[in-house]
């Protein structure tokens, strides 16, 4: 058997967003108190594993989620733009759990093609950058484990591609909760399993704002 390498895709924790804004890649959105506790809970849950590298989206909420684990393991957080949230033309608008976007008729021009999607970064483009990131992280941690802190849609897109599912989907059906782990296990260069866990699931208070 070739070397086994494990790549954990960690979604960031809960964000302080009292106005319910679709924040996407906007700066200035930090973890809430619950989000900080989620990050600490994940660090306790996986801090004993053979993790040799931590990569993160450069957005504040991702870096803050990575920090407790990096501190526990004595590792440097390596920022990488390939882990960024998906680009979205509706950034900055109120969401109201998704309904708010449809209350403003000015947003309708963005909804002409949900298969692409027309309101943001194409799904295949997200998969390409995430696959390249996973491949590079796997090479850096060969024979060990690594953690990549990212966002819901990028994680769900690369998981869907890995499992052979279509990329367009209903966002409400994503299995990618706050501070959850989507885990790819490789035998050499071959993906042999995809797992999912929610080490901070007891702290999740409900649906989060899309584009997070």
N, C-alpha and C positions, 0 to 999 in steps of 0.2 A: 504493500500500500504506500502511496505517496504521502507526503506531509499533509497533515490536516491543518487548515487555516480557517479561522472563524472571524467573520466581519459582522459586527453589530451596528445596525442603523438605529440611532437613538433620536426620537423626536423630542424637541425641547419641552419644557414644562409650561405650566399655565402663565399667561402674560397679563400684566395689569393693563386693562383696556376698558375703563368704565364707560366710555362713549360708544363702544361697540363698533369701532372702525375696522374696515378691512385694511390692515396695515401692511401686508405683503412685505416688500423690501424697505419700507420706510424706516429711517433711523429713530431711535428714542423710545422703543418699546421694550421694556424690561420685564423680567419675571416678577410675578406677584409674590406675596409671602408664601402662598400655597405652592407656587411654582418653584420657589427656592427649596421648600421642604421636599418637593418631588425630586429635585436634582440630588439632594442629600440622600434621599431614600434609594435612588438608583445607585449612587456611589457605594452605599452600604451593601446593596444586593449583589453587585458585580465586582466590587473592589478586590475580591480575593481571587479573581480569575487571572489567567495568564495574558493580560492585556499589556502590549508593549508600545502602542502608539494610539494617540487620540487626535482626530481631525475634526474640525468644526466649520460650519458656516460662519462668516464674519459678522453676522447680525447679533445684536446684544443678547437676545433671548437664548440663542444657541450657545454662545460663549459662556453665559452664566450657568447654563445647564451642564456644560462640560467641566466647569471649574471644580466642583467638589470631587469628582472622580480623578481629575488630573492631580489635585492636591493629595488625595489619598495614595495615589500610585507614584507620585513624584515625577510625573511626566509633563512635558511641555505641550500645550495645545497648539496644533498646527492648523492655521486658518487656510481655507481653500474655497474659492468662489464657486466651484462646481457643486458645493453643498447648499448654495443659496436657495431661498424660497423661489417658487416659480414666478416669472414675470407676470404682472397682471395690470391691465389698463384701468381697472376699477379701484386701484389703491387710493386710500384716503376717504372713501365713501362710507357712510353708515351702513351696517349690514343687517342688524336686527335678526340674527340667526339665518341670514340669507334672504329673508323676505324683503328687507329694506331696499335691496338693489332693484327689485322689480316695481317698487312703488314710484320710482322716478323714471318717467318716460324717456329722459335723456340717455339713460343707460341702454335702451333697447337696441341701439345701433351696434352694440357689442355682442349681441346674442344670436347672430345669424347662423353660426355654425358651431354647435356644441361638440362636434367630433374633432375639431382641430386643437384646442378650442379658440374661437374667434376673439375672445376677450383677453387672451394672454399667450404665454409661451407655448408653442406647439408641444404636444405630448412626446413625439419622437425626439425632439431636441432635449427635453428633460431627461429622457432615458439615456441618450448618448452621453451627456455630461456625467450623469450619475454612474453609468457603467464604467466610464473611464476612471472616475474617482474610486469606485470599488476595486477595480483592477489594480490601480496604483497602490491603494491601501493594503490590498492582499499581498502584493509583492513586497511591501515594506515590512509586513508582519508575518512573513511566510513561516509556517510551523507554529505560529502563536495566535493571539487574538488581537483585534483592533476595534475601536469604537469610532463611528462617524456620526456627528451630531448634525441633524438636518431638520427638515420641515415635512409636514404631512404629505403634501402632493408629490414632492420628489421621491419620498420613500415609497409611497404607494405605487407610483409609476414604475420604479425599477423593480419592485416586487411583482407587479402585474406582468411586466415583460419577462421576468425570470420564470414565472409560473405559466407562461404561455397564454395569458388572458388578453383580451382587447384592451387598449389603452383608454378609450373614452368610457365614461362610467358616471354613475350617480354619486356625487361627493358624499352624500349621507350614508353610503354603504361602505366607505373605506374602513378597514380594520387597522387603525393607526391612531390610537388614543394618545393623549398627552403623556410624555415621558415613557412611552412604550418602546420596546426593543423588537425590531425585525432582524432576525439573525440568519445570515447566509453561511453555510458550512461548505468548505471546498476540500476535495481530495485532490491535491495538486492543483491543477487549473480547472478541474471539473466541479461544478456545483452539484452537491449531493443532497442538500436539504435546505428548506426555508422554514424557520420557526418564528414564533411570535409570543411575546410575553408582556405583561403589564406590572412591573415591580412596584409602581406607585399608584396602581389602579384604585386603591381605597381612598386616595386623596382627590380623585377626579370628580368634579362637581357636576358634570354634564357636558352637553355639546359645546364645542368651542367655535369661535368665529372662523369661517372659511378663510383660506389664504394664510394659514398660520403654520 
